[in-house]
């Protein structure tokens, strides 16, 4: 083991360093947060175990992005998956954790199987496990093999990233882990899959066929839409965030796919710009999703529930958490002046700039992708109005929410750090983008020395010579100035004072939390207009006391989990069925088993003889 | 810089007039003798003088939202190339940024509506976010068409001297439909009633009164002005003024105003001749707008 570390088995190029930085940025506040989060939640021994697992998890992720040997990479990848599995099932109290862990461990191994297949194909060609030798060998790899390797890698890393329809595990596993781990999983772990794609597809293989880029783009667009539509339907706040991670991975992959597309078309400048947009969204998502999960964890810690329908009014009992959540919600809804706004603008701009430089049919394709990204943005804003509004505003809907207390300092510190970063990433966008240009250049194999994406230290300019600018600092300044002016006008203008009174209730005089809009009610218009996909159904049940009198009436509304019902359940049934069939060859006779071993041995000898 | 500030002031001063004008035209078409076109100003003055009622359940979000809304609309306004060559803050953002800035104001208004704990507020908030999220892709494709036509998403580039093409007219029509939705006009919403069935924007601001309501209304006027101005710029493109004599500038101003009036007349005509749609028909309505914007992209690709 020691020998391994002393050999040159690491590759610290800008790509690796970038991902290490992302891991560090989210791990630090999560670790600080966990000090008080774990206290009181678990027994002393379990708390220590949780801390150990967290450290192992962070270390595994750091190793994944920095090793330079395929075999070692796989080992680290597996350690990362296993440690995170233990963290998912950490809350053994809940039946759900075990189930979530099961789905997670199966899906992650299906993904790893694809990766192993891809790496073996690469090895048979390169006869080496070293990244650099594989990269060199790939120059002479036949096109057909490259296509197969690409599909295998996309499926393997896609499972980890949560690309639809391989996202199935993500909304189960992420919310089930302790909240600081959720923030690490959603903020960082799924990004290691993006690292894998960049490292092995862009850096190693190079884009070889025209269809690679569009395939990633189409998958990414579907992922965005499906993720956010499911997020909108959710009433469990952590699952809502998990589904929104699916959406954001889609946005990141839009940048990556676009970059692959332009690489094939030999447009280096656009390829680098698109990848910068993707990478910038990656770091932004790590920051604000980390923040949102920590906030959701604080809410859970203070109230004991993740169900939004039981929350409400927390802005009064937990004012600071509310502010941090609001910052995260604004950032993820791409509202100026926070960071999500800048990276989503850049992604859209990459589409628009790209469309100016391609042929007609492709223009329409890019336009529709961009429009669907805009739709995703609109739905995301609606989703986070719901998440913040229902959880933190109006009157508390339950006793737990009413009696909530603000969380202790270490938890607030973790959240404050990330909230601050959302603003820093936005105001310092130009600086960050200059660094990202180098990272994107390494990933694409392009010299970015002569490229410039900014007008000056505050103003972004995607294409030189074009008068398209964006400046988050300027916008922030304008917003602040006008806000201040508005405040002055407000205080000066009217002599009329403000009085406090009941909310208008049509003269009913009994307005309480039951009159408030709920999360389910809020999402109803969306549920109806997307019913072709969500397939909502109702279940009503009347309990009759007598022939004339109904004692109680229950009414439930659900949406059909399309992917589970039409893809995974039939698949599972098939596997069980074939397992039952397979059992016939296991009758319990030792002679027969010896026969099997003998036949296997013979076949292996014949098989090995071929080499 | 002075001219820029004067421009913004002029815009802010004129914005309510557009709304007054629309209701004036509507009243004329309906053969009614209605309020004066300056009624929005009287309303604002009245609201500023009135006592304000703030709900007991409301938090600071409710109190801060009007400021955020007005600040975001004014920020959007300074990006626009109103009368001079470019907006005073041209380098702060482009047409795409405008979409995001609009959604900032909307986000806070929707939160403030949830904040009071009334069912009306929740209803308005939910509906508003629903409609706007469906309007967003249309807006994006309109910008896409313009970008294909003029090679840039810069607002000033779109507003420069250019020939009117089929693509830009169709794009402007799609934008017109979006504008009806975004400014709470009739087939989508109704500014004139407080009936639950039609409540979208009005339901969101139901709890507001006094100066805060004045702020929100002012912001709505400014947003309407910006959208009308964009449509006018696309359909009636004109060269921007070279600073000549005073009379020349006056002539330009007159032409600018005339174009806005034409858009206002179109809105008024739609409002008196179409019935309010049921909420779930709005999805279809914006679906048509989406198809229209795809046609616009196709026309731009064909070069017509």
Contacts between the chains, C-beta under 8 A, distances in Angstrom:
chain1	res1	chain2	res2	distance
A	313	B	57	7.9
A	315	B	59	4.6
A	315	B	60	7.7
A	315	B	61	6.9
A	316	B	59	6.3
A	326	B	61	7.9
A	330	B	104	7.8
A	330	B	107	7.0
A	333	B	103	7.2
A	333	B	107	6.2
A	334	B	100	5.8
A	334	B	103	7.5
A	335	B	100	6.6
A	335	B	103	6.3
A	335	B	104	4.5
A	335	B	107	5.8
A	336	B	72	8.0
A	336	B	97	7.4
A	336	B	100	5.7
A	336	B	101	5.9
A	336	B	104	5.9
A	341	B	100	5.3
A	344	B	100	7.6
A	345	B	96	5.8
A	345	B	97	6.2
A	345	B	100	6.6
A	348	B	96	5.5
A	348	B	140	7.2
A	349	B	96	6.7
A	349	B	153	7.3
A	351	B	144	8.0
A	352	B	96	7.5
A	352	B	143	7.7
A	352	B	144	6.4
A	352	B	147	4.9
A	352	B	153	5.9
A	355	B	144	7.0
A	355	B	147	7.2
A	355	B	148	6.5
A	356	B	147	7.1
A	356	B	148	7.0
A	356	B	151	6.0
A	360	B	301	4.5
A	363	B	148	6.7
A	363	B	297	7.4
A	363	B	301	5.8
A	364	B	294	7.8
A	364	B	297	6.0
A	364	B	298	6.9
A	364	B	301	6.5
A	367	B	141	6.2
A	367	B	144	4.7
A	367	B	148	8.0
A	367	B	294	7.9
A	367	B	297	5.1
A	368	B	294	7.5
A	370	B	140	5.9
A	370	B	141	7.7
A	370	B	144	6.1
A	371	B	137	4.0
A	371	B	138	7.7
A	371	B	140	4.9
A	371	B	141	4.8
A	371	B	144	7.2
A	371	B	290	7.5
A	371	B	293	7.7
A	372	B	137	6.6
A	373	B	140	7.6
A	374	B	99	7.1
A	374	B	136	4.6
A	374	B	137	4.7
A	374	B	139	7.0
A	374	B	140	3.5
A	375	B	133	6.7
A	375	B	134	7.4
A	375	B	136	5.9
A	375	B	137	4.2
A	377	B	103	7.7
A	377	B	136	6.2
A	378	B	103	7.4
A	378	B	129	7.9
A	378	B	132	6.0
A	378	B	133	3.0
A	378	B	134	7.1
A	378	B	135	7.4
A	378	B	136	3.6
A	378	B	137	7.4
A	379	B	133	4.9
A	381	B	103	5.5
A	381	B	106	7.5
A	381	B	107	5.8
A	381	B	129	6.6
A	381	B	132	7.7
A	381	B	133	6.8
A	382	B	129	3.6
A	382	B	130	6.8
A	382	B	132	7.9
A	382	B	133	5.2
A	384	B	107	8.0
A	385	B	107	6.1
A	385	B	110	4.6
A	385	B	111	6.0
A	385	B	114	7.4
A	385	B	125	6.6
A	385	B	129	5.5
A	386	B	126	8.0
A	386	B	129	7.9
A	388	B	111	6.4
A	389	B	110	7.1
A	389	B	111	5.3
A	389	B	114	3.6
A	389	B	115	7.4
A	389	B	125	6.8
A	390	B	114	7.1
A	393	B	59	6.5
A	393	B	61	6.4
A	393	B	111	6.6
A	393	B	114	4.9
A	393	B	115	4.4
A	393	B	117	7.8
A	394	B	57	6.0
A	394	B	114	6.0
A	394	B	115	6.2
A	394	B	116	7.1
A	394	B	117	3.7
A	395	B	57	5.5
A	395	B	117	5.0
A	455	B	91	6.7
A	459	B	91	5.1
A	459	B	92	7.9
A	466	B	151	7.5
A	466	B	152	5.4
A	466	B	154	7.4
A	467	B	90	7.4
A	467	B	152	6.3
A	467	B	154	4.4
A	467	B	156	7.0
A	467	B	157	6.3
A	468	B	94	5.2
A	468	B	152	5.6
A	468	B	153	5.5
A	468	B	154	5.4
A	469	B	90	6.9
A	469	B	91	4.2
A	469	B	92	7.0
A	469	B	93	7.0
A	469	B	94	6.7
A	469	B	154	7.9
A	470	B	92	7.3
A	470	B	93	5.3
A	470	B	94	6.7
A	470	B	97	5.7
A	471	B	91	5.8
A	471	B	92	4.8
A	471	B	93	7.1
A	474	B	89	6.1
A	474	B	91	6.7
A	474	B	92	3.8
A	474	B	93	7.9
A	475	B	75	6.3
A	475	B	92	5.1
A	475	B	93	6.1
A	475	B	97	7.3
A	475	B	101	7.3
A	478	B	71	7.9
A	478	B	74	7.6
A	478	B	75	4.4
A	478	B	78	6.1
A	478	B	89	6.1
A	478	B	92	6.5
A	479	B	68	7.9
A	479	B	71	5.0
A	479	B	72	6.5
A	479	B	75	5.4
A	479	B	104	7.9
A	480	B	71	7.8
A	482	B	70	6.9
A	482	B	71	3.8
A	482	B	74	4.3
A	482	B	75	6.0
A	483	B	67	5.0
A	483	B	68	6.7
A	483	B	70	8.0
A	483	B	71	4.1
A	485	B	71	8.0
A	485	B	74	7.9
A	486	B	66	7.5
A	486	B	67	4.6
A	486	B	70	4.9
A	486	B	71	5.9
A	486	B	215	6.5
A	487	B	67	6.0
A	490	B	67	7.2
A	490	B	211	5.5
A	490	B	212	7.7
A	490	B	215	7.2
A	493	B	48	5.0
A	493	B	211	6.1
A	494	B	48	4.7
A	494	B	49	6.2
A	494	B	50	7.6
A	494	B	52	7.7
A	494	B	210	6.6
A	494	B	211	4.6
A	495	B	49	7.0
A	496	B	48	7.8
A	496	B	49	6.0
A	496	B	50	5.2
A	496	B	51	4.3
A	496	B	52	6.1
A	496	B	210	5.8
A	496	B	211	7.3
A	497	B	51	6.3
A	497	B	52	7.2
A	498	B	51	7.3
A	498	B	52	4.0
A	498	B	53	7.3
A	498	B	54	5.3
A	498	B	210	7.0
A	499	B	51	6.4
A	499	B	52	7.1
A	499	B	53	5.7
A	499	B	54	7.2
A	500	B	53	7.7
A	500	B	54	5.4
A	500	B	55	7.6
A	500	B	56	5.4
A	501	B	53	5.0
A	501	B	54	7.5
A	501	B	55	7.0
A	501	B	56	6.6
A	502	B	55	7.0
A	502	B	56	6.0
A	503	B	55	4.3
A	503	B	56	7.2
A	503	B	57	5.7
A	503	B	58	7.8
A	503	B	116	4.7
A	503	B	117	5.7
A	503	B	118	4.7
A	503	B	207	6.3
A	504	B	118	6.4
A	504	B	120	7.7
A	504	B	206	6.7
A	504	B	207	6.6
A	505	B	118	6.9
A	511	B	117	6.9
A	511	B	118	6.9
A	513	B	117	7.2
A	515	B	117	7.1
A	515	B	118	7.1
A	515	B	119	5.3
A	516	B	114	7.9
A	516	B	117	5.0
A	516	B	118	7.8
A	516	B	119	7.0
A	516	B	122	6.3
A	517	B	114	6.6
A	517	B	119	6.1
A	517	B	121	7.4
A	517	B	122	2.3
A	517	B	123	6.7
A	517	B	125	7.3
A	517	B	126	6.5
A	521	B	122	6.7
A	521	B	126	7.0
A	522	B	122	6.5
A	522	B	125	7.3
A	522	B	126	4.6
A	523	B	126	7.5
A	524	B	126	7.0
A	525	B	126	6.1
A	525	B	127	6.3
A	525	B	130	4.0
A	525	B	279	6.6
A	525	B	280	7.4
A	526	B	130	6.2
A	528	B	280	6.0
A	529	B	130	7.4
A	529	B	134	7.7
A	529	B	280	6.4
A	529	B	283	4.5
